[in-house]
Amino acid sequence: MNEVMKAIRARRSTRAFTDEQLTREEMDTLLEAAVWAPSGMGKQLWHFVGIRNAEKNLELARAVAEADHRGPEYNFYGAPASIIVCYKADEMHAYLDGSAAIENILLAATSLGLGSCWINQLRNVCYELPVRKLLTAYGVPEDYMVIGSVALGHIAKETPAKARREGTVTVIE
Ligand SMILES: Cc1cc2nc3c(=O)[nH]c(=O)nc-3n(C[C@H](O)[C@H](O)[C@H](O)COP(=O)(O)O)c2cc1C
């Protein structure tokens, strides 16, 4: 099978990670995948923050848990690393460009043998003051919103593939 198709078919949402940290090279590759995503009108008004520090990642998860009224067990599935995908607020293509970048990160992670999971909650609470303070400290520009984040690390437990819905494709010839 074609290498890209292999990664597309192998990608799963990982929800259990080991403590092993990503190498700096792995993180750099994932960020490179992000910046090479397509963007509406080529604007690229995004910003990516790679967190390759388990303590700082957990600190962010705790702030999200508090703001989103989640339990103490909320911890980005124990992932030691994350990438926060941000975009200049009020830009027409923000969610589209940001989501394209997220998918690039997920596929690149799979191709490196890493686990990944799209995390939605940071987006919901990125304007809550304690969360925003942390985001600012981690390098998110003030006028940028969060599109999503990706939990990253080594897979502790494989996720079985979800069956794909039938009847969602039409080909016209
Ligand atoms: C927009 C979006 C938001 C998501 N948010 C979360 C999330 O917050 N937590 C989570 O565990 N999975 C999240 N996911 C992952 C989906 O649950 C997952 O992709 C889906 O169940 C299919 O499983 P698969 O990724 O293993 O193929 C999200 C996926 C998308 C596209």
The ligand as an SDF file (V2000), in Angstrom:
LIG
                    3D

 31 33  0  0  0  0  0  0  0  0999 V2000
  -13.1360   17.7520   15.8640 C   0  0  0  0  0  0  0  0  0  0  0  0
  -12.7010   16.5570   16.6610 C   0  0  0  0  0  0  0  0  0  0  0  0
  -12.6360   16.6380   18.0340 C   0  0  0  0  0  0  0  0  0  0  0  0
  -12.2360   15.5430   18.7890 C   0  0  0  0  0  0  0  0  0  0  0  0
  -12.1090   15.6830   20.1430 N   0  0  0  0  0  0  0  0  0  0  0  0
  -11.7390   14.6190   20.8880 C   0  0  0  0  0  0  0  0  0  0  0  0
  -11.5580   14.7560   22.2960 C   0  0  0  0  0  0  0  0  0  0  0  0
  -11.6940   15.8270   22.8570 O   0  0  0  0  0  0  0  0  0  0  0  0
  -11.1990   13.6520   22.9880 N   0  0  0  0  0  0  0  0  0  0  0  0
  -11.0180   12.4310   22.3900 C   0  0  0  0  0  0  0  0  0  0  0  0
  -10.7070   11.4680   23.0730 O   0  0  0  0  0  0  0  0  0  0  0  0
  -11.1540   12.2830   21.0480 N   0  0  0  0  0  0  0  0  0  0  0  0
  -11.4860   13.3450   20.2770 C   0  0  0  0  0  0  0  0  0  0  0  0
  -11.5990   13.2180   18.9210 N   0  0  0  0  0  0  0  0  0  0  0  0
  -11.3030   11.9000   18.2980 C   0  0  0  0  0  0  0  0  0  0  0  0
  -12.5520   11.1740   17.8360 C   0  0  0  0  0  0  0  0  0  0  0  0
  -13.3130   10.7440   18.9530 O   0  0  0  0  0  0  0  0  0  0  0  0
  -12.1130    9.9920   16.9510 C   0  0  0  0  0  0  0  0  0  0  0  0
  -11.4320   10.4950   15.8330 O   0  0  0  0  0  0  0  0  0  0  0  0
  -13.2680    9.1150   16.4900 C   0  0  0  0  0  0  0  0  0  0  0  0
  -13.9000    8.4870   17.5800 O   0  0  0  0  0  0  0  0  0  0  0  0
  -12.8130    8.0340   15.5040 C   0  0  0  0  0  0  0  0  0  0  0  0
  -11.7810    7.2150   16.0550 O   0  0  0  0  0  0  0  0  0  0  0  0
  -10.3150    7.1350   15.3910 P   0  0  0  0  0  0  0  0  0  0  0  0
   -9.7070    8.5150   15.4570 O   0  0  0  0  0  0  0  0  0  0  0  0
   -9.5530    6.1570   16.2470 O   0  0  0  0  0  0  0  0  0  0  0  0
  -10.4640    6.7010   13.9760 O   0  0  0  0  0  0  0  0  0  0  0  0
  -11.9400   14.3080   18.1550 C   0  0  0  0  0  0  0  0  0  0  0  0
  -11.9890   14.2420   16.7630 C   0  0  0  0  0  0  0  0  0  0  0  0
  -12.3270   15.3530   16.0210 C   0  0  0  0  0  0  0  0  0  0  0  0
  -12.2960   15.2760   14.5100 C   0  0  0  0  0  0  0  0  0  0  0  0
  1  2  1  0
  2  3  1  0
  2 30  2  0
  3  4  2  0
  4  5  1  0
  4 28  1  0
  5  6  2  0
  6  7  1  0
  6 13  1  0
  7  8  2  0
  7  9  1  0
  9 10  1  0
 10 11  2  0
 10 12  1  0
 12 13  2  0
 13 14  1  0
 14 15  1  0
 14 28  1  0
 15 16  1  0
 16 17  1  0
 16 18  1  0
 18 19  1  0
 18 20  1  0
 20 21  1  0
 20 22  1  0
 22 23  1  0
 23 24  1  0
 24 25  2  0
 24 26  1  0
 24 27  1  0
 28 29  2  0
 29 30  1  0
 30 31  1  0
M  END
$$$$
